[in-house]
Every structure is written in structure tokens, then in C-alpha cells.
């Protein structure tokens, strides 16, 4: 059954957090400079934050008179951290993202980044879907109904966060997270129909993560299989018939990393619904049965490629590809370019194929 969800999108204030590290005098003496961290310091406009950034990157901030290490960031405005870049260099990308290593643990019920957060004021749809359909007649715009009067250009934004609910469920491993992602497409320039939100997708999920290690695989390939996960995912658009769309999935997750590159594979199984109440019975044939995410960071730029497929061949082969490029503008703001082609850019278009190109800004990447 479709859950009733408010049509108005709520703005969510996201705190961006890093990870702090401790070191002794011998660690400082042998410290290797992190060139990426030094380059990141150049974009900080605040003098005190920039000085602190260079101190952290070079190890100077770890030298204190009483022999203990100071906090890596100053808490202001009710505890929000402006900067906390000096993570333990032994922590990998997936360690920092999912707090896998014991030294990466930061407790429960604090806001963490999840998926990218961005605003694309210009989002062009090559061919808008003016008559959404579904095998369920109740979820199909009928031929006699007036088609939607949609502009090709709209505004798109995405908000996403996660918080840890339980930590170290099995010894020093096994965490339970709650994640929430919301993406909206706003016909902000369509004055003829009062500038409505065309489509908003709501995606809450429970995620169990497990730290893994397979040294033989790493030695043979150079890739570290660092993350295993399982999540219960709900996604819906909160609309009334005939435009209601939703599905529930059980999603597996395997994450690999190598220096500045991360690869994540997610196969999933759709949880069956009663046929009479299923908004979109064939959604797996179009939105796919799994995806692969590839992310690479270089000189402050972040490149990501997301592919989905239904694991079918021939005429039944369907899927989608999304490419994102985030490039630095200031210390906390990046330009963002997004290209999508295929089926299911949003739930209302799950069985509709089109091409999309967006340009805008992003605050959070795949951190």
C-alpha cells in the first residue's frame, strides 16, 4: 500500500563531518604529507580554518605540550563541525564513509552524509513523459485524459543523510544505519500549470553493514573488499492514483576500494505485493535488479558512474546509466554536472526511456 506522504518537500539541514585521528611524536616524525589534503586547504577562505587545515595536513596540530592530541575540529553553532579533515591516514575511504574500522567508530545518532546532495537549477529532459502508464489499469493515465503539460526544463535537487542506530552488534563489527534520500523535480519555469513539483521520490531504508577483509583478493587484484551490507529499502512518490508508484526491496551490498577509487555492487530482490494493489508490477524489468557504482576522486574533482540493469538479454535488456562530475568552486561548494540516459530516472518514469542533462551545484559527494 502506498504511504501518505506530504507533497511539499522539506529542506533538511545537513552537517558535514570528517574523522579525527591521534598520533604520538614518533608518528609525527615519520608522517607523510597528504598532497590531496594540502590542496584542499587552498580552497578555505577563512584564515583560521585554513591555518588549522595546513597544521592538520602536516601533523603540526598533533604536537601539544601535555602529550595529548587536540580535537581535529572546533564545534560551533550548536555542535556543527565546519572542518574536520585530519582523519587517521590508516582509515580507508569506505572506513570513513561507513565507520568500519574500530578506530573509525563515532557512536550512534549523529547525522552523516549518505548519497550526494545537490541542486541542479537547469535540468533538461529530452522527451517528457506526458502519459505515465503501468500494467495496472488503475495506475495508467487513460487515452481520454488530458496529457500532462510539461516543460522540458525543470529544477532537480537531492537531499540525503544517514545516522547510525546500533554500533558493534557483534563484538567490534556490525552496525545498523537508517538512511533517507529525497529527490525532487520541480517545474519551476512552467507558469501555465502554476510551477508544480512534477515528481518527488522518498527513499527511507535500514542498512546493516559489516567490515570485511580478504587479503588474498587484495594481493591478487589490488582491490580491497572492505564492505558487506544488507538493507531494507522503501521507495515511493507519495502521489494519488493513477500516478502512484512504489516498491520495496531487499538489497545486498559489496564495496571495494583502491586508493582514490571505490566500486560498489548492489543486487536486489523486490518484495512481492498483492497484484491488485501493485502500482507497478513490472518495475524490476525496467528499473533493474541491481546496480553498480564507480566513484573516483582526483585533485578535488569527483567522478561517479552509476549503472542499473534488469539482468535480461535480447529485446528484454533494459537499464540506465548516470554520470556525475563534481568540481571544486570554493572550500564547501562544488559545481555539478549530471547526465542520465535510460529507464527510470524517477519512479513515475520507471518504464519510460529518456535522456536528461543537468547543471548546478553540490554540497556533498560520495563522502
Secondary structure, DSSP 8 states (H G I E B T S, - for coil): ------SS----------------HHHHHT----HHHHHHHTT--SHHHHHHHHHHHHTGGG--TTS----SS-EETTTEES------TT--HHHHHHT-SGGG---SS-EEE-S-EEEEEEEEESS--SS---SSGGGS--TTS------SEEEEEEEEEEEEEE--SBTTB-EEEEEEEEEEEE-TT-GGGTS-EEEEEEEEEEEEEEE---HHHHHHHS-EEEEEEEEEEEEE----TTS--EEEEEEEEEEEEETTEEEEEEEEEE----GGG-S-TTHHHHH-SEEEEEEEEETTEEEEEEEEE-S--GGG--EEEEEEEEEESSSS-EEEEEEEEEE-SSGGGTT-EEEEEEEEEEEE---
